[in-house]
């Protein structure tokens, strides 16, 4: 009853929603007029951090927070970040955000990472800034840097979807150096809001991005905010990442003995990279993994492009050990405490880098690695099969979202399987089924996500359409492929 009473009290009426909307429009209009009044004819204001009607966000993420106050010019002024730049120079610089979106739109998936193209774009932008500085075009360099930094700050796929963390380190470091050079040029421009914005970008990259990558990013521009990386890291560990809207879930812990693990040996490193000449083809695949922790078992299918860290997130979700709401983007989310990956070779366990691809760590059916998390049983991950893009029947499975679960132990019933695959589907679009509503398409997608790509270790199946259609010998109709029970 108390919960129902509180929910009723927090309910937003149409009248309240309209009042907030109208107040926001008035305040935003007044603020726009204010900014226009201080902008010279040869200048243009560039918004670095915009403003929004806080009531909309509050309704979507309503926890137990009080309703936000009515928007005013003063409240919006305290949140907006902008800088005035030369109008001519601003028109001349490329729209890097638009180019990032073009890369998104043209990305065909297939287990490949977009980060290669994104890094190439960012390097091209940094080269343009250096050229402008050498030519003495400081305003052009300033505008170029703003566009480039905004594109990187507003789109996190370049670090969330990469297997080259060392390249991310170099690009962020170089960007900081360029900002130092540009800001060192004397100017009567008001840079207070710009530096505050750069400070927030710095904190995001040096904390959140660094934790995702497992590498330390350093974005050092001339005017550093009064936040040291050490304090920021501690703050993140206390739950700063909850600001993204995800809610932490507590997982039960038990006391386990310490594991004795050594670094990857030279021989193991050679073995891990022995097939790298074919890595691009091997990444364009679906990989079936048999995961076991005691009596609890799950069978997962992941993309061959997944780094081990992304596989670890999927395993954590499948075994109820996740500490963040699941996000299908590789490397997105907060890793469970002590997440690490080991391989047993030469009589000892050796630590694997989290950026290593799953198809590098597991190369042949039967290969094994261990996924370790503090306070939990070790999960043994065994390779069942790899279905390459060039393999027969790949067209039937290429549109199915990954990761997905295709089986488990006898206690893992159909409803639990559907629930897990609904979590894995997340907010992605369902498969397009002819004549289906969106709800029906989601349901059918979840059903298809439970179909394995191999029924036995090393035996990749060729899935067909079935229903009496003429197909190659050995093809198994899709509707006959049932979730595995192991």
C-alpha positions as a Markdown table, in Angstrom:
| # | Residue | x | y | z |
|---|---|---|---|---|
| 1 | Unk | 0.0 | 0.0 | 0.0 |
| 2 | Unk | 2.8 | 2.4 | 0.9 |
| 3 | Unk | 4.4 | 1.8 | -2.5 |
| 4 | Unk | 1.2 | 2.3 | -4.4 |
| 5 | Unk | 0.7 | 5.6 | -2.5 |
| 6 | Unk | 4.2 | 6.8 | -3.3 |
| 7 | Unk | 3.8 | 5.9 | -7.0 |
| 8 | Unk | 0.5 | 7.8 | -7.1 |
| 9 | Unk | 2.0 | 10.8 | -5.5 |
| 10 | Unk | 4.9 | 10.8 | -8.0 |
| 11 | Unk | 2.6 | 10.4 | -11.1 |
| 12 | Unk | 2.9 | 13.2 | -13.6 |
| 13 | Unk | -0.4 | 14.5 | -14.8 |
| 14 | Unk | -0.9 | 15.9 | -18.3 |
| 15 | Unk | -1.3 | 19.4 | -16.8 |
| 16 | Unk | 2.0 | 19.1 | -15.0 |
| 17 | Unk | 3.7 | 17.8 | -18.1 |
| 18 | Unk | 2.4 | 20.7 | -20.2 |
| 19 | Unk | 3.4 | 23.3 | -17.6 |
| 20 | Unk | 7.0 | 22.0 | -17.6 |
| 21 | Unk | 7.1 | 21.8 | -21.4 |
| 22 | Unk | 5.9 | 25.4 | -21.8 |
| 23 | Unk | 8.2 | 26.7 | -19.1 |
| 24 | Unk | 11.2 | 24.9 | -20.8 |
| 25 | Unk | 10.3 | 26.4 | -24.2 |
| 26 | Unk | 10.1 | 29.9 | -22.6 |
| 27 | Unk | 13.4 | 29.6 | -20.8 |
| 28 | Unk | 15.2 | 28.1 | -23.8 |
| 29 | Unk | 13.9 | 30.9 | -26.0 |
| 30 | Unk | 15.1 | 33.5 | -23.6 |
| 31 | Unk | 18.5 | 31.9 | -23.2 |
| 32 | Unk | 18.8 | 31.7 | -27.0 |
| 33 | Unk | 18.1 | 35.4 | -27.3 |
| 34 | Unk | 20.6 | 36.1 | -24.6 |
| 35 | Unk | 23.4 | 34.2 | -26.4 |
| 36 | Unk | 22.5 | 35.8 | -29.7 |
| 37 | Unk | 22.9 | 39.2 | -28.0 |
| 38 | Unk | 26.5 | 38.6 | -27.2 |
| 39 | Unk | 27.5 | 37.0 | -30.5 |
| 40 | Unk | 29.2 | 39.2 | -33.0 |
| 41 | Unk | 28.3 | 39.2 | -36.7 |
| 42 | Unk | 31.4 | 37.2 | -37.6 |
| 43 | Unk | 30.8 | 34.7 | -34.9 |
| 44 | Unk | 28.6 | 31.6 | -34.3 |
| 45 | Unk | 27.8 | 30.0 | -30.9 |
| 46 | Unk | 28.7 | 26.3 | -30.8 |
| 47 | Unk | 26.8 | 24.3 | -28.1 |
| 48 | Unk | 29.1 | 21.9 | -26.3 |
| 49 | Unk | 26.6 | 20.6 | -23.8 |
| 50 | Unk | 22.9 | 21.3 | -24.5 |
| 51 | Unk | 19.9 | 21.6 | -22.2 |
| 52 | Unk | 16.7 | 19.5 | -22.0 |
| 53 | Unk | 13.4 | 19.3 | -20.3 |
| 54 | Unk | 14.5 | 17.3 | -17.1 |
| 55 | Unk | 10.9 | 16.1 | -16.5 |
| 56 | Unk | 11.1 | 13.8 | -19.6 |
| 57 | Unk | 14.3 | 12.1 | -18.3 |
| 58 | Unk | 12.8 | 11.9 | -14.8 |
| 59 | Unk | 9.7 | 10.1 | -16.1 |
| 60 | Unk | 11.8 | 7.5 | -18.0 |
| 61 | Unk | 14.3 | 6.8 | -15.1 |
| 62 | Unk | 12.0 | 7.6 | -12.2 |
| 63 | Unk | 13.6 | 6.0 | -9.1 |
| 64 | Unk | 12.8 | 7.6 | -5.8 |
| 65 | Unk | 14.2 | 11.0 | -6.8 |
| 66 | Unk | 12.0 | 14.1 | -6.3 |
| 67 | Unk | 10.3 | 15.7 | -9.3 |
| 68 | Unk | 12.6 | 18.2 | -11.0 |
| 69 | Unk | 11.8 | 21.9 | -10.5 |
| 70 | Unk | 10.1 | 24.0 | -13.2 |
| 71 | Unk | 12.7 | 25.1 | -15.8 |
| 72 | Unk | 13.9 | 28.7 | -15.6 |
| 73 | Unk | 16.4 | 30.7 | -17.6 |
| 74 | Unk | 18.8 | 30.5 | -14.6 |
| 75 | Unk | 18.6 | 26.7 | -14.3 |
| 76 | Unk | 19.2 | 26.3 | -18.0 |
| 77 | Unk | 22.0 | 28.8 | -18.0 |
| 78 | Unk | 23.8 | 26.8 | -15.3 |
| 79 | Unk | 23.8 | 23.7 | -17.4 |
| 80 | Unk | 24.5 | 24.9 | -20.9 |
| 81 | Unk | 28.1 | 24.9 | -22.2 |
| 82 | Unk | 29.0 | 26.8 | -25.4 |
| 83 | Unk | 31.8 | 28.8 | -27.0 |
| 84 | Unk | 31.9 | 31.5 | -29.7 |
| 85 | Unk | 33.9 | 30.7 | -32.8 |
| 86 | Unk | 34.6 | 32.4 | -36.1 |
| 87 | Unk | 31.7 | 31.9 | -38.5 |
| 88 | Unk | 33.8 | 31.5 | -41.6 |
| 89 | Unk | 36.2 | 29.0 | -40.1 |
| 90 | Unk | 33.4 | 27.0 | -38.5 |
| 91 | Unk | 31.7 | 26.5 | -42.0 |
| 92 | Unk | 35.0 | 25.3 | -43.4 |
| 93 | Unk | 35.6 | 22.4 | -40.9 |
| 94 | Unk | 34.2 | 18.9 | -41.5 |
| 95 | Unk | 31.2 | 17.7 | -39.5 |
| 96 | Unk | 33.0 | 14.8 | -37.8 |
| 97 | Unk | 29.8 | 13.7 | -36.0 |
| 98 | Unk | 28.0 | 13.3 | -39.3 |
| 99 | Unk | 31.0 | 11.2 | -40.6 |
| 100 | Unk | 30.8 | 9.0 | -37.5 |
| 101 | Unk | 27.1 | 8.4 | -38.2 |
| 102 | Unk | 27.9 | 7.5 | -41.8 |
| 103 | Unk | 30.3 | 4.9 | -40.6 |
| 104 | Unk | 27.6 | 3.5 | -38.3 |
| 105 | Unk | 25.0 | 3.4 | -41.1 |
| 106 | Unk | 27.4 | 1.7 | -43.5 |
| 107 | Unk | 28.6 | -0.9 | -41.0 |
| 108 | Unk | 27.4 | -4.3 | -42.1 |
| 109 | Unk | 28.2 | -6.1 | -38.9 |
| 110 | Unk | 29.4 | -9.6 | -39.7 |
| 111 | Unk | 31.6 | -9.7 | -36.6 |
| 112 | Unk | 33.7 | -6.7 | -37.6 |
| 113 | Unk | 34.6 | -3.7 | -35.4 |
| 114 | Unk | 33.9 | -0.1 | -36.5 |
| 115 | Unk | 36.8 | 1.2 | -34.4 |
| 116 | Unk | 39.3 | 0.7 | -37.3 |
| 117 | Unk | 37.3 | 3.2 | -39.5 |
| 118 | Unk | 36.6 | 5.5 | -36.5 |
| 119 | Unk | 40.3 | 5.7 | -35.5 |
| 120 | Unk | 41.2 | 6.4 | -39.2 |
| 121 | Unk | 38.7 | 9.3 | -39.2 |
| 122 | Unk | 40.1 | 10.7 | -35.9 |
| 123 | Unk | 43.7 | 10.5 | -37.1 |
| 124 | Unk | 42.7 | 12.4 | -40.2 |
| 125 | Unk | 41.1 | 15.1 | -38.1 |
| 126 | Unk | 44.2 | 15.4 | -35.9 |
| 127 | Unk | 46.3 | 15.7 | -39.1 |
| 128 | Unk | 44.1 | 18.6 | -40.2 |
| 129 | Unk | 44.5 | 20.4 | -36.9 |
| 130 | Unk | 48.3 | 20.1 | -37.2 |
| 131 | Unk | 48.2 | 21.5 | -40.7 |
| 132 | Unk | 46.2 | 24.4 | -39.6 |
| 133 | Unk | 48.6 | 25.2 | -36.8 |
| 134 | Unk | 51.6 | 25.0 | -39.1 |
| 135 | Unk | 49.8 | 27.4 | -41.4 |
| 136 | Unk | 49.1 | 29.8 | -38.6 |
| 137 | Unk | 45.3 | 29.3 | -38.9 |
| 138 | Unk | 44.7 | 29.1 | -35.2 |
| 139 | Unk | 40.9 | 29.8 | -35.4 |
| 140 | Unk | 40.6 | 27.0 | -38.0 |
| 141 | Unk | 42.5 | 24.6 | -35.7 |
| 142 | Unk | 40.3 | 25.7 | -32.8 |
| 143 | Unk | 37.1 | 24.9 | -34.8 |
| 144 | Unk | 38.5 | 21.6 | -36.1 |
| 145 | Unk | 39.4 | 20.5 | -32.6 |
| 146 | Unk | 35.9 | 21.3 | -31.2 |
| 147 | Unk | 34.2 | 19.3 | -34.0 |
| 148 | Unk | 36.6 | 16.4 | -33.6 |
| 149 | Unk | 36.3 | 16.3 | -29.8 |
| 150 | Unk | 32.5 | 16.5 | -29.8 |
| 151 | Unk | 32.3 | 13.6 | -32.2 |
| 152 | Unk | 34.5 | 11.5 | -29.9 |
| 153 | Unk | 32.7 | 12.7 | -26.7 |
| 154 | Unk | 29.2 | 12.1 | -28.0 |
| 155 | Unk | 29.9 | 8.6 | -29.5 |
| 156 | Unk | 31.6 | 6.1 | -27.4 |
| 157 | Unk | 31.7 | 3.2 | -29.9 |
| 158 | Unk | 35.4 | 4.0 | -30.7 |
| 159 | Unk | 36.4 | 2.6 | -27.3 |
| 160 | Unk | 33.4 | 0.4 | -26.5 |
| 161 | Unk | 33.8 | -1.6 | -29.7 |
| 162 | Unk | 37.6 | -1.9 | -30.2 |
| 163 | Unk | 40.2 | -4.6 | -29.9 |
| 164 | Unk | 43.0 | -2.0 | -30.2 |
| 165 | Unk | 43.1 | -0.3 | -26.8 |
| 166 | Unk | 46.7 | 0.9 | -27.4 |
| 167 | Unk | 45.4 | 2.9 | -30.5 |
| 168 | Unk | 42.8 | 4.5 | -28.3 |
| 169 | Unk | 45.5 | 5.5 | -25.8 |
| 170 | Unk | 47.5 | 7.2 | -28.6 |
| 171 | Unk | 44.6 | 9.0 | -30.1 |
| 172 | Unk | 43.4 | 10.5 | -26.8 |
| 173 | Unk | 46.9 | 11.5 | -25.8 |
| 174 | Unk | 47.5 | 13.2 | -29.2 |
| 175 | Unk | 44.2 | 15.0 | -28.9 |
| 176 | Unk | 45.1 | 16.4 | -25.5 |
| 177 | Unk | 48.5 | 17.6 | -26.8 |
| 178 | Unk | 46.7 | 19.4 | -29.7 |
| 179 | Unk | 44.4 | 21.1 | -27.2 |
| 180 | Unk | 47.4 | 22.2 | -25.2 |
| 181 | Unk | 48.9 | 23.8 | -28.3 |
| 182 | Unk | 45.7 | 25.6 | -29.3 |
| 183 | Unk | 44.9 | 26.9 | -25.8 |
| 184 | Unk | 48.5 | 28.2 | -25.4 |
| 185 | Unk | 47.8 | 30.8 | -28.1 |
| 186 | Unk | 46.8 | 34.2 | -26.5 |
| 187 | Unk | 43.1 | 35.0 | -26.9 |
| 188 | Unk | 40.5 | 37.4 | -25.4 |
| 189 | Unk | 37.9 | 34.7 | -25.9 |
| 190 | Unk | 36.0 | 33.5 | -22.8 |
| 191 | Unk | 37.1 | 29.9 | -22.4 |
| 192 | Unk | 35.6 | 29.1 | -19.0 |
| 193 | Unk | 32.7 | 27.0 | -20.4 |
| 194 | Unk | 35.0 | 25.3 | -22.9 |
| 195 | Unk | 37.5 | 24.3 | -20.2 |
| 196 | Unk | 34.6 | 23.0 | -18.0 |
| 197 | Unk | 33.4 | 20.9 | -20.9 |
| 198 | Unk | 36.9 | 19.6 | -21.6 |
| 199 | Unk | 37.2 | 18.7 | -17.9 |
| 200 | Unk | 34.1 | 16.6 | -18.1 |
| 201 | Unk | 35.3 | 14.9 | -21.2 |
| 202 | Unk | 38.6 | 14.2 | -19.5 |
| 203 | Unk | 37.0 | 12.6 | -16.5 |
| 204 | Unk | 34.8 | 10.4 | -18.8 |
| 205 | Unk | 37.7 | 9.1 | -20.8 |
| 206 | Unk | 40.2 | 8.8 | -18.0 |
| 207 | Unk | 37.8 | 6.9 | -15.8 |
| 208 | Unk | 34.9 | 5.2 | -17.7 |
| 209 | Unk | 36.8 | 4.6 | -21.0 |
| 210 | Unk | 39.9 | 3.5 | -19.2 |
| 211 | Unk | 37.9 | 1.0 | -17.1 |
| 212 | Unk | 36.3 | -0.4 | -20.3 |
| 213 | Unk | 39.6 | -0.8 | -22.1 |
| 214 | Unk | 41.7 | -2.0 | -19.3 |
| 215 | Unk | 44.2 | 0.7 | -20.4 |
| 216 | Unk | 44.9 | 4.1 | -18.9 |
| 217 | Unk | 43.8 | 6.9 | -21.2 |
| 218 | Unk | 45.3 | 10.3 | -20.6 |
| 219 | Unk | 43.6 | 13.4 | -22.0 |
| 220 | Unk | 45.9 | 16.2 | -20.8 |
| 221 | Unk | 45.0 | 19.7 | -22.0 |
| 222 | Unk | 46.6 | 22.9 | -20.6 |
| 223 | Unk | 43.9 | 23.7 | -18.0 |
| 224 | Unk | 43.2 | 20.6 | -16.0 |
| 225 | Unk | 40.1 | 20.5 | -13.7 |
| 226 | Unk | 40.5 | 20.1 | -10.0 |
| 227 | Unk | 39.9 | 16.4 | -10.1 |
| 228 | Unk | 42.9 | 14.0 | -10.0 |
| 229 | Unk | 42.6 | 10.7 | -11.9 |
| 230 | Unk | 43.1 | 8.8 | -8.6 |
| 231 | Unk | 40.1 | 10.5 | -7.0 |
| 232 | Unk | 38.0 | 10.0 | -10.1 |
| 233 | Unk | 38.8 | 6.3 | -10.2 |
| 234 | Unk | 37.9 | 5.9 | -6.6 |
| 235 | Unk | 34.6 | 7.7 | -7.3 |
| 236 | Unk | 33.9 | 5.4 | -10.2 |
| 237 | Unk | 34.5 | 2.4 | -8.1 |
| 238 | Unk | 31.9 | 3.6 | -5.7 |
| 239 | Unk | 29.3 | 3.6 | -8.4 |
| 240 | Unk | 29.8 | 6.7 | -10.6 |
| 241 | Unk | 28.8 | 4.7 | -13.6 |
| 242 | Unk | 25.2 | 4.6 | -12.3 |
| 243 | Unk | 24.9 | 8.1 | -13.9 |
| 244 | Unk | 24.5 | 6.3 | -17.3 |
| 245 | Unk | 21.1 | 5.1 | -16.1 |
| 246 | Unk | 22.1 | 1.5 | -15.4 |
| 247 | Unk | 21.2 | 0.0 | -12.0 |
| 248 | Unk | 23.6 | -2.2 | -10.1 |
| 249 | Unk | 22.5 | -5.6 | -9.1 |
| 250 | Unk | 24.0 | -7.4 | -6.1 |
| 251 | Unk | 25.3 | -10.9 | -6.6 |
| 252 | Unk | 25.9 | -13.4 | -3.8 |
| 253 | Unk | 29.5 | -14.0 | -3.0 |
| 254 | Unk | 31.3 | -16.9 | -1.4 |
| 255 | Unk | 34.8 | -17.2 | -0.1 |
| 256 | Unk | 37.1 | -19.1 | -2.5 |
| 257 | Unk | 40.8 | -19.8 | -2.3 |
| 258 | Unk | 43.2 | -17.5 | -4.2 |
| 259 | Unk | 44.2 | -18.7 | -7.7 |
| 260 | Unk | 47.8 | -19.0 | -8.7 |
| 261 | Unk | 48.1 | -17.4 | -12.2 |
| 262 | Unk | 51.2 | -16.3 | -14.2 |
| 263 | Unk | 51.5 | -14.0 | -17.1 |
| 264 | Unk | 51.2 | -15.3 | -20.7 |
| 265 | Unk | 54.4 | -17.1 | -21.6 |
| 266 | Unk | 56.1 | -16.5 | -24.9 |
| 267 | Unk | 55.1 | -19.9 | -26.2 |
| 268 | Unk | 51.5 | -19.3 | -25.4 |
| 269 | Unk | 51.6 | -15.9 | -27.0 |
| 270 | Unk | 52.8 | -17.4 | -30.2 |
| 271 | Unk | 50.1 | -20.1 | -30.1 |
| 272 | Unk | 47.4 | -17.4 | -29.5 |
| 273 | Unk | 48.4 | -15.5 | -32.6 |
| 274 | Unk | 49.3 | -18.4 | -34.9 |
| 275 | Unk | 46.1 | -17.9 | -36.9 |
| 276 | Unk | 46.2 | -14.1 | -37.0 |
| 277 | Unk | 46.7 | -14.1 | -40.8 |
| 278 | Unk | 43.1 | -15.3 | -41.0 |
| 279 | Unk | 41.8 | -13.2 | -38.1 |
| 280 | Unk | 39.6 | -11.0 | -40.2 |
| 281 | Unk | 37.8 | -14.0 | -41.7 |
| 282 | Unk | 37.6 | -15.8 | -38.3 |
| 283 | Unk | 36.1 | -12.8 | -36.7 |
| 284 | Unk | 33.3 | -12.9 | -39.2 |
| 285 | Unk | 31.7 | -15.8 | -37.5 |
| 286 | Unk | 29.3 | -17.2 | -34.8 |
| 287 | Unk | 31.0 | -19.0 | -32.0 |
| 288 | Unk | 29.3 | -21.6 | -29.8 |
| 289 | Unk | 30.6 | -21.9 | -26.3 |
| 290 | Unk | 29.8 | -24.5 | -23.6 |
| 291 | Unk | 30.1 | -22.9 | -20.2 |
| 292 | Unk | 30.1 | -24.8 | -17.0 |
| 293 | Unk | 30.4 | -23.8 | -13.3 |
| 294 | Unk | 29.7 | -26.9 | -11.2 |
| 295 | Unk | 26.2 | -28.2 | -11.9 |
| 296 | Unk | 25.2 | -24.9 | -13.6 |
| 297 | Unk | 25.7 | -25.0 | -17.4 |
| 298 | Unk | 24.9 | -22.6 | -20.2 |
| 299 | Unk | 25.6 | -22.8 | -24.0 |
| 300 | Unk | 26.2 | -19.4 | -25.6 |
| 301 | Unk | 26.7 | -18.2 | -29.1 |
| 302 | Unk | 28.8 | -15.0 | -29.4 |
| 303 | Unk | 30.3 | -13.1 | -32.3 |
| 304 | Unk | 33.8 | -14.1 | -33.4 |
| 305 | Unk | 34.8 | -10.5 | -33.1 |
| 306 | Unk | 34.1 | -10.4 | -29.4 |
| 307 | Unk | 37.1 | -9.6 | -27.1 |
| 308 | Unk | 37.3 | -11.8 | -24.0 |
| 309 | Unk | 35.9 | -9.0 | -21.9 |
| 310 | Unk | 32.7 | -9.0 | -23.9 |
| 311 | Unk | 32.5 | -12.7 | -23.6 |
| 312 | Unk | 32.9 | -12.3 | -19.8 |
| 313 | Unk | 30.0 | -9.9 | -19.7 |
| 314 | Unk | 27.8 | -12.4 | -21.5 |
| 315 | Unk | 28.9 | -15.2 | -19.2 |
| 316 | Unk | 28.3 | -13.1 | -16.1 |
| 317 | Unk | 24.8 | -12.3 | -17.3 |
| 318 | Unk | 24.1 | -16.0 | -18.1 |
| 319 | Unk | 25.2 | -17.1 | -14.6 |
| 320 | Unk | 23.5 | -14.4 | -12.7 |
| 321 | Unk | 26.8 | -12.6 | -11.8 |
| 322 | Unk | 26.3 | -9.3 | -13.7 |
| 323 | Unk | 26.7 | -6.1 | -11.7 |
| 324 | Unk | 25.2 | -3.8 | -14.5 |
| 325 | Unk | 22.2 | -4.0 | -16.7 |
| 326 | Unk | 23.3 | -5.9 | -19.9 |
| 327 | Unk | 24.4 | -3.9 | -22.9 |
| 328 | Unk | 25.1 | -5.8 | -26.2 |
| 329 | Unk | 27.9 | -3.5 | -27.3 |
| 330 | Unk | 31.2 | -5.1 | -26.7 |
| 331 | Unk | 33.0 | -3.7 | -23.6 |
| 332 | Unk | 30.0 | -1.7 | -22.5 |
| 333 | Unk | 29.1 | -2.0 | -18.9 |
| 334 | Unk | 30.8 | -2.5 | -15.6 |
| 335 | Unk | 32.8 | -5.7 | -15.2 |
| 336 | Unk | 32.2 | -8.0 | -12.2 |
| 337 | Unk | 35.0 | -7.7 | -9.6 |
| 338 | Unk | 38.0 | -9.7 | -10.4 |
| 339 | Unk | 36.9 | -10.6 | -13.9 |
| 340 | Unk | 39.9 | -12.3 | -15.6 |
| 341 | Unk | 40.6 | -15.0 | -18.2 |
| 342 | Unk | 43.1 | -17.8 | -18.0 |
| 343 | Unk | 44.3 | -20.6 | -20.2 |
| 344 | Unk | 45.9 | -23.8 | -18.9 |
| 345 | Unk | 49.1 | -24.7 | -20.8 |
| 346 | Unk | 52.3 | -26.4 | -19.8 |
| 347 | Unk | 50.9 | -27.4 | -16.5 |
| 348 | Unk | 50.1 | -23.9 | -15.3 |
| 349 | Unk | 47.4 | -21.3 | -15.6 |
| 350 | Unk | 48.3 | -18.2 | -17.6 |
| 351 | Unk | 46.5 | -14.9 | -17.7 |
| 352 | Unk | 45.0 | -13.7 | -21.0 |
| 353 | Unk | 44.5 | -10.1 | -22.0 |
| 354 | Unk | 40.8 | -9.1 | -22.0 |
| 355 | Unk | 41.2 | -7.4 | -25.4 |
| 356 | Unk | 42.2 | -10.8 | -27.0 |
| 357 | Unk | 39.6 | -12.1 | -29.4 |
| 358 | Unk | 37.6 | -15.2 | -28.5 |
| 359 | Unk | 38.7 | -16.8 | -31.8 |
| 360 | Unk | 42.3 | -16.3 | -30.7 |
| 361 | Unk | 41.8 | -17.8 | -27.3 |
| 362 | Unk | 39.7 | -20.7 | -28.6 |
| 363 | Unk | 40.8 | -22.0 | -32.0 |
| 364 | Unk | 39.7 | -25.6 | -32.3 |
| 365 | Unk | 36.7 | -27.5 | -30.9 |
| 366 | Unk | 37.5 | -28.7 | -27.4 |
| 367 | Unk | 39.9 | -25.8 | -26.6 |
| 368 | Unk | 39.2 | -24.3 | -23.1 |
| 369 | Unk | 39.7 | -21.2 | -21.1 |
| 370 | Unk | 38.5 | -20.2 | -17.6 |
| 371 | Unk | 36.5 | -17.1 | -16.7 |
| 372 | Unk | 37.2 | -16.0 | -13.1 |
| 373 | Unk | 35.2 | -13.6 | -10.9 |
| 374 | Unk | 35.9 | -12.7 | -7.3 |
| 375 | Unk | 33.7 | -14.8 | -4.9 |
| 376 | Unk | 32.4 | -17.2 | -7.5 |
| 377 | Unk | 33.2 | -20.6 | -8.9 |
| 378 | Unk | 35.4 | -20.6 | -12.0 |
| 379 | Unk | 33.4 | -20.9 | -15.3 |
| 380 | Unk | 35.1 | -23.3 | -17.7 |
| 381 | Unk | 34.4 | -22.2 | -21.3 |
| 382 | Unk | 34.8 | -24.9 | -24.0 |
| 383 | Unk | 34.6 | -24.2 | -27.8 |
| 384 | Unk | 31.9 | -26.3 | -29.4 |
| 385 | Unk | 32.1 | -24.9 | -32.9 |
| 386 | Unk | 32.8 | -21.9 | -35.1 |
| 387 | Unk | 30.5 | -21.1 | -38.0 |
| 388 | Unk | 32.3 | -18.9 | -40.5 |
| 389 | Unk | 30.6 | -16.4 | -42.7 |
| 390 | Unk | 31.7 | -18.5 | -45.7 |
| 391 | Unk | 30.2 | -21.7 | -44.3 |
| 392 | Unk | 27.0 | -23.2 | -45.8 |
| 393 | Unk | 23.9 | -22.0 | -44.0 |
| 394 | Unk | 25.5 | -18.9 | -42.5 |
| 395 | Unk | 22.8 | -16.7 | -44.2 |
| 396 | Unk | 20.2 | -18.4 | -42.0 |
| 397 | Unk | 21.9 | -17.3 | -38.8 |
| 398 | Unk | 23.6 | -14.0 | -39.6 |
| 399 | Unk | 20.8 | -11.8 | -38.6 |
| 400 | Unk | 20.3 | -13.4 | -35.1 |
| 401 | Unk | 21.4 | -11.1 | -32.3 |
| 402 | Unk | 24.5 | -12.1 | -30.4 |
| 403 | Unk | 25.3 | -13.0 | -27.7 |
| 404 | Unk | 22.5 | -15.5 | -27.3 |
| 405 | Unk | 21.8 | -18.6 | -25.2 |
| 406 | Unk | 21.1 | -21.9 | -27.0 |
| 407 | Unk | 20.9 | -24.3 | -24.1 |
| 408 | Unk | 21.8 | -25.1 | -20.5 |
| 409 | Unk | 21.5 | -27.7 | -17.8 |
| 410 | Unk | 18.2 | -29.6 | -17.1 |
| 411 | Unk | 17.2 | -27.1 | -14.4 |
| 412 | Unk | 17.4 | -24.2 | -17.0 |
| 413 | Unk | 13.9 | -24.4 | -18.4 |
| 414 | Unk | 12.3 | -22.8 | -21.4 |
| 415 | Unk | 11.1 | -19.7 | -19.5 |
| 416 | Unk | 14.5 | -19.0 | -18.1 |
| 417 | Unk | 16.0 | -19.4 | -21.5 |
| 418 | Unk | 13.5 | -16.9 | -23.0 |
| 419 | Unk | 14.1 | -14.5 | -20.2 |
| 420 | Unk | 17.9 | -14.6 | -20.7 |
| 421 | Unk | 17.6 | -14.1 | -24.5 |
| 422 | Unk | 15.2 | -11.2 | -24.0 |
| 423 | Unk | 17.9 | -9.6 | -21.8 |
| 424 | Unk | 20.5 | -10.3 | -24.5 |
| 425 | Unk | 18.3 | -8.8 | -27.2 |
| 426 | Unk | 18.2 | -5.6 | -25.2 |
| 427 | Unk | 16.8 | -2.7 | -27.2 |
| 428 | Unk | 18.0 | -4.0 | -30.6 |
| 429 | Unk | 15.6 | -4.3 | -33.5 |
| 430 | Unk | 14.1 | -7.8 | -33.9 |
| 431 | Unk | 14.5 | -9.9 | -37.1 |
| 432 | Unk | 12.2 | -8.8 | -39.8 |
| 433 | Unk | 9.5 | -11.5 | -40.3 |
| 434 | Unk | 6.9 | -11.1 | -43.0 |
| 435 | Unk | 3.5 | -10.2 | -41.8 |
| 436 | Unk | 4.4 | -9.9 | -38.1 |
| 437 | Unk | 3.7 | -7.1 | -35.7 |
| 438 | Unk | 6.6 | -5.7 | -33.7 |
| 439 | Unk | 5.6 | -7.7 | -30.7 |
| 440 | Unk | 5.3 | -10.9 | -32.7 |
| 441 | Unk | 8.7 | -10.2 | -34.4 |
| 442 | Unk | 10.4 | -9.8 | -30.9 |
| 443 | Unk | 8.8 | -13.1 | -29.8 |
| 444 | Unk | 9.9 | -14.9 | -32.9 |
| 445 | Unk | 13.4 | -13.4 | -32.7 |
| 446 | Unk | 13.8 | -14.7 | -29.1 |
| 447 | Unk | 12.7 | -18.1 | -30.3 |
| 448 | Unk | 15.2 | -18.1 | -33.1 |
| 449 | Unk | 18.0 | -17.0 | -30.7 |
| 450 | Unk | 17.7 | -20.3 | -28.9 |
| 451 | Unk | 18.7 | -22.3 | -32.0 |
| 452 | Unk | 22.2 | -23.8 | -31.7 |
| 453 | Unk | 24.8 | -23.8 | -34.5 |
| 454 | Unk | 26.1 | -27.2 | -33.5 |
| 455 | Unk | 24.4 | -30.1 | -31.8 |
| 456 | Unk | 27.7 | -31.9 | -31.0 |
| 457 | Unk | 31.2 | -30.6 | -30.4 |
| 458 | Unk | 32.9 | -29.9 | -33.7 |
| 459 | Unk | 29.7 | -30.6 | -35.7 |
| 460 | Unk | 28.4 | -27.4 | -37.2 |
| 461 | Unk | 24.9 | -27.8 | -38.5 |
| 462 | Unk | 23.6 | -26.4 | -41.8 |
| 463 | Unk | 20.3 | -24.8 | -41.0 |
| 464 | Unk | 17.6 | -24.6 | -43.6 |
| 465 | Unk | 14.1 | -23.1 | -43.9 |
| 466 | Unk | 12.3 | -26.4 | -43.8 |
| 467 | Unk | 8.5 | -26.6 | -44.4 |
| 468 | Unk | 8.9 | -28.8 | -47.5 |
| 469 | Unk | 11.3 | -26.6 | -49.3 |
| 470 | Unk | 13.9 | -28.3 | -51.5 |
| 471 | Unk | 17.4 | -27.9 | -49.9 |
| 472 | Unk | 20.9 | -29.4 | -49.9 |
| 473 | Unk | 21.3 | -32.9 | -48.4 |
| 474 | Unk | 22.2 | -32.8 | -44.7 |
| 475 | Unk | 20.4 | -29.5 | -44.1 |
| 476 | Unk | 18.4 | -29.5 | -40.9 |
| 477 | Unk | 15.1 | -27.5 | -40.9 |
| 478 | Unk | 15.4 | -24.6 | -38.5 |
| 479 | Unk | 12.3 | -25.4 | -36.6 |
| 480 | Unk | 13.8 | -28.8 | -35.6 |
| 481 | Unk | 16.8 | -27.2 | -33.9 |
| 482 | Unk | 15.9 | -27.2 | -30.3 |
| 483 | Unk | 17.8 | -25.7 | -27.3 |
| 484 | Unk | 20.6 | -28.0 | -26.0 |
| 485 | Unk | 20.2 | -29.7 | -22.7 |
| 486 | Unk | 23.7 | -30.6 | -21.2 |
